[in-house]
Amino acid sequence: FWDENRKTAIGLNQYSCNKAGAIAENKYIGFIERISGRPEGHSDEDLSCQYIAICESGWDITPRFGFETENYVQVELNALLYALESNLAEFYNVLGYEGSKVWSDKAKTRKDLMEKYMWHH
């Protein structure tokens, strides 16, 4: 899911949404119309997607990303994915399954990208 649906141009992942689904969900629930302090310059579709992306993160709706969730590549998401990839590599190795290298390569690539884009040297 994360590689197919939430990978950015720089190769890291972010919280996002399915834009068509966001539009349909907003029309069904109508939550965008009830926002107080609605930010200027955002369409209903954009706000719907931003809310769904922050909900996907599991964080409460906070000013952490403002209404720009899709403009960030979140550190904690990529750190979690790195840990999962590293663990899968180890599990494959310990259990004697082929594929350990695939997961360790994914983890190394993610670590390198995180150091490049998320670490201030």
C-alpha positions in Angstrom: 0.0 0.0 0.0 2.6 2.5 1.0 4.8 1.9 -2.0 1.9 2.0 -4.5 -0.2 4.7 -3.0 1.8 7.0 -0.7 5.3 7.3 -2.1 6.5 10.8 -3.0 8.8 11.9 -5.9 11.8 11.8 -3.5 11.1 8.1 -2.6 9.8 8.6 0.9 6.3 8.2 2.1 3.6 10.6 3.3 0.1 10.6 4.6 -2.3 11.3 1.8 -5.7 10.4 0.5 -7.6 9.1 -2.5 -8.8 12.4 -4.0 -11.9 10.8 -5.6 -12.7 9.1 -2.3 -12.2 12.3 -0.4 -14.7 14.2 -2.6 -17.3 11.4 -2.3 -16.8 11.1 1.5 -17.2 14.9 2.0 -20.4 14.9 -0.1 -21.7 12.0 2.1 -20.7 13.4 5.5 -20.6 17.1 4.7 -17.9 17.9 7.3 -16.2 20.6 5.2 -19.3 22.8 5.3 -19.2 22.8 9.1 -15.6 24.0 9.5 -15.3 27.1 11.5 -12.2 29.3 10.8 -12.0 27.8 7.3 -8.7 28.7 5.7 -8.7 30.9 2.6 -7.6 29.5 -0.8 -8.5 25.9 -0.3 -11.2 24.1 -2.3 -13.7 21.7 -0.7 -11.8 18.9 -2.4 -8.5 20.0 -1.1 -9.7 20.4 2.5 -11.4 17.0 2.3 -8.2 15.4 1.3 -6.1 17.2 3.9 -8.5 16.1 6.7 -8.4 12.5 5.5 -4.6 12.6 5.3 -4.3 13.8 8.8 -6.8 11.2 10.0 -4.8 8.5 8.2 -1.8 9.5 10.4 -3.7 8.6 13.5 -2.9 12.0 15.1 -5.7 14.1 16.3 -6.5 17.0 14.0 -3.9 19.6 15.2 -2.1 22.6 13.7 0.9 20.3 13.2 0.6 20.4 9.5 -2.1 23.1 9.2 -4.1 22.3 6.1 -1.0 21.2 4.2 -0.6 17.6 5.3 0.2 16.4 1.8 3.0 19.0 1.5 5.1 17.2 4.2 7.0 13.9 4.3 6.5 12.8 7.9 9.5 11.6 9.9 7.6 9.3 12.2 5.9 7.5 9.3 9.2 6.9 7.5 10.9 5.9 10.7 8.1 3.4 11.4 8.4 2.0 7.8 12.1 1.7 8.2 11.7 -0.3 11.4 9.2 -2.6 9.8 11.4 -3.2 6.7 14.4 -3.9 9.0 12.3 -6.3 11.1 11.0 -8.1 8.0 14.6 -8.5 6.8 15.6 -10.0 10.1 12.5 -12.3 10.3 13.1 -13.6 6.8 16.8 -14.3 7.7 16.0 -16.0 11.1 13.3 -18.2 9.6 15.5 -19.1 6.6 13.2 -17.6 4.0 14.5 -16.1 0.8 13.8 -12.4 0.5 15.7 -11.0 3.4 17.9 -9.0 1.1 14.9 -7.4 -0.6 13.7 -6.0 2.8 17.2 -5.0 4.0 17.8 -3.2 0.7 14.4 -1.3 1.1 15.4 -0.4 4.7 18.8 0.8 3.6 17.4 2.9 0.8 14.8 4.5 3.2 17.5 5.2 5.8 19.7 6.9 3.1 16.8 9.0 1.9 15.8 10.0 5.4 19.4 11.0 6.2 19.5 13.0 3.0 16.2 14.8 3.3 15.4 14.8 7.0 18.7 15.2 8.8 20.3 18.6 9.2 24.1 18.1 9.0 
